[in-house]
Amino acid sequence: MTTTDTAPELDPGVAGGVGRTALMVAAARAIETHRPDALARDEFAERFVRAAPASAGWPVRPEQVPSGDADPLWGRLGRYFALRTRVLDDHLLRTAQTGVRQVVLLGAGLDSRAFRLGWPPGCVVHELDTAGMLAFKQAVLDGSGAVPAAERRPLAADLRFDWGDALVGAGFDPGAPTAWLVEGLLLYLPAAAERNILATVDRLSAPGSTLAYEIKNLEGADVRASPVYTTTKARIDIDLPALFDPDPRPASAADLARRGWTVSERSPFDFTRLHGRGPLPEPTDALAANRWIFAEAPAG
């Protein structure tokens, strides 16, 4: 694959702030793709990284990370993103194998699941994100000649506000079961936005729907000095703790359970042990506050 694509026009939604974290995750996926023991492979990730001026010089292959897994950014944090990708890939495909044909990616970022996963026939993948993020992504995909493996429906939306009606207007069927995914988003949003997202998911979910999302509870934890964060700030000028919303997070998993959802809360380290690859706990651990939530809608 070549990496000489002309950079499409960027807006602050892609080049700055939280938008740059999508490029960081793409770089981690690109590095993972070239590992012999890759947890997940994403042939588009390198193109996204090289297409954006903000990330054009970042590593995209393991040999460009001299300290390997010991590197706090591209080793430890990067392997976390790779593990998260693999676990959520597996979750979505298992849900599709039960007959669910409608997928919604909230805060899709530079996710290429509509292209790289082996979707069963008839699957529709809705991708919601800012207009700038979707425009950048589309330009890179168009330049690569990418062909989606499912019907793909991008939708520009500000997920801090109401987006449910726009999704229905884009062809989403609230009467059909849905696989919802909220990956790497909620920790950047105000608590009210998180509550609204989960209430909207609940309202639009037919029986048989599933939801997977990531939370980070930093209440009472002081991890700003973690090498994961300090190295990321020093190396690529992304101050992750400064981007996290500072208010206490809502008890979203408990709220879903009250609404009748079956909820499971897992630590990323559970999946490190399952796959034999990925981060394990460390002192003053920035990743210990992360949890992955898997939920299934009530039967009706």
Beta strands, then each sheet from edge to edge (+ up, - down):
strand 1: 102-106
strand 2: 124-129
strand 3: 151-156
strand 4: 178-182
strand 5: 210-216
strand 6: 262-266
strand 7: 290-296
sheet 1: 3+ 2+ 1+ 4+ 5+ 7- 6+
end
